[in-house]
Amino acid sequence: MTISTITAKRFTIEEYERLAKLGFFKENDRVELIKGEIISMAAKGTPHAVCETRLERELNKLIGERATLRGQLPIIIPDISEPEPDRVIAKNRNDDYLNSHPTSEDILLLI
């Protein structure tokens, strides 16, 4: 009897971003890269949505222009992940993160 071992493909951040640019994911696909695996994101219910709305409102008041508030946008964990957390407070940058997503060096608070 032969036993086969299957190894899951682990994607790099560069490969994941290339797949996105090539249109591999549909516009409404809710996926993120976690430890090299492309993971479907969980659906959000009404309580989650209301909590996010209230949090956004309060954070905008507290943060103002002192930092950059990002909601459900990618961050980079080098080489392995590109998650999309609910909220990130990041250092202000002149390019507003056009050239790259925030990394741990940029992030002040992760929610």
C-alpha positions in Angstrom: 0.0 0.0 0.0 1.4 3.4 -1.0 0.7 6.4 1.2 0.7 9.8 -0.5 1.5 13.0 1.2 -0.1 16.2 0.0 1.6 19.5 0.8 -0.5 22.7 0.6 1.0 25.5 -1.6 2.2 28.3 0.6 2.1 31.6 -1.3 4.4 34.5 -0.8 3.0 38.0 -0.5 4.4 38.8 -3.9 2.6 35.7 -5.4 -0.6 36.6 -3.7 -0.5 40.2 -5.0 0.3 39.0 -8.5 -2.7 36.6 -8.4 -4.9 39.6 -7.4 -3.4 41.8 -10.3 -4.1 39.0 -12.8 -7.7 38.8 -11.8 -7.5 35.4 -10.1 -9.9 36.7 -7.4 -13.4 38.1 -8.2 -14.1 41.7 -7.1 -16.4 40.5 -4.3 -14.1 37.7 -3.1 -13.3 38.2 0.6 -9.9 36.6 1.0 -6.7 37.4 2.8 -3.2 35.8 3.0 -2.5 34.2 6.4 0.8 32.3 6.9 1.0 31.7 3.2 -2.5 30.3 2.8 -5.3 32.1 1.0 -8.2 32.1 3.5 -11.8 33.1 3.0 -12.8 35.9 5.4 -15.8 35.3 7.6 -19.1 37.1 6.8 -19.9 40.0 9.2 -23.2 40.2 10.9 -25.1 43.3 12.0 -23.6 43.5 15.5 -20.1 43.5 14.0 -21.0 46.2 11.4 -22.5 48.4 14.1 -19.5 47.9 16.4 -17.2 48.9 13.5 -19.3 52.0 12.7 -19.2 53.2 16.3 -15.5 52.4 16.6 -14.7 54.3 13.4 -16.7 57.4 14.6 -14.8 57.5 18.0 -11.4 56.8 16.5 -11.8 59.6 14.0 -12.5 62.0 16.9 -9.5 60.8 18.9 -7.0 60.5 16.1 -7.8 63.4 13.8 -4.8 64.2 11.6 -2.2 62.8 14.1 -2.1 59.3 12.5 -3.7 57.3 9.6 -6.8 55.3 10.3 -7.3 52.3 8.0 -10.3 50.1 8.0 -10.3 46.5 6.7 -7.2 47.2 4.5 -4.1 45.0 4.1 -1.1 45.2 6.3 2.2 43.3 5.7 3.6 40.7 8.0 6.9 40.0 6.1 7.0 37.0 3.9 4.0 35.2 5.2 0.8 37.2 5.6 -1.3 40.1 4.3 -4.3 40.2 6.6 -7.0 42.8 6.6 -7.7 43.7 10.2 -10.8 45.6 11.2 -8.9 48.7 12.1 -5.3 49.9 12.1 -3.9 53.1 13.4 -0.7 53.7 11.5 1.9 56.4 11.3 1.2 59.2 8.8 3.2 58.8 5.6 3.4 61.3 2.7 2.2 58.7 0.2 -0.7 57.5 2.4 0.6 54.0 1.8 0.3 54.1 -1.9 3.7 52.5 -2.4 3.2 49.7 0.2 0.8 48.6 2.8 1.8 49.3 6.5 4.2 47.0 8.2 4.8 46.4 11.9 7.1 49.4 11.9 4.3 51.7 10.7 1.5 50.3 13.0 0.7 52.1 16.2 -2.5 50.0 17.1 -4.0 46.9 15.5 -7.7 46.0 16.1 
